[in-house]
Amino acid sequence: MLEVVINQAVYVQENLEQQRNFLNNQIWELERVMQDLNGLSDMTGPLSALRRERESLQESKRTLDKMAQCLDKTILYYNSCENRICDDVQQEAIVYRRHTIGTGSPQNISGLPHSVLYE
């Protein structure tokens, strides 16, 4: 049975967002360094190594994006199903009227016919 601990899922969602931001910053800084090195002579080797590293970072970011998207959908579907279950339960709730039970004394039964009392 699948059980989603929603608080933990939200925490992981926030953590994924932080990791995505970190990777974006790393990619941006790497591209800035590549632009600075591009104008210098004899930088073909280092630039190709930096390009490979950038591609690796971009692939990692795409993977994190997919993970975050799946987690977002999981949280959305879970909340939607939970709300639907709560709505169904509220619609199916049966309210029973409260009945009161009283007590009485046999001496106070004067309205019954005499034959019923002694049969």
Summary of the structure (lengths in Angstrom):
residues: 119
radius of gyration: 36.3
end to end distance: 64.0
largest distance: 124.3
contacts: 229
relative contact order: 0.10
helix: 76%
strand: 0%
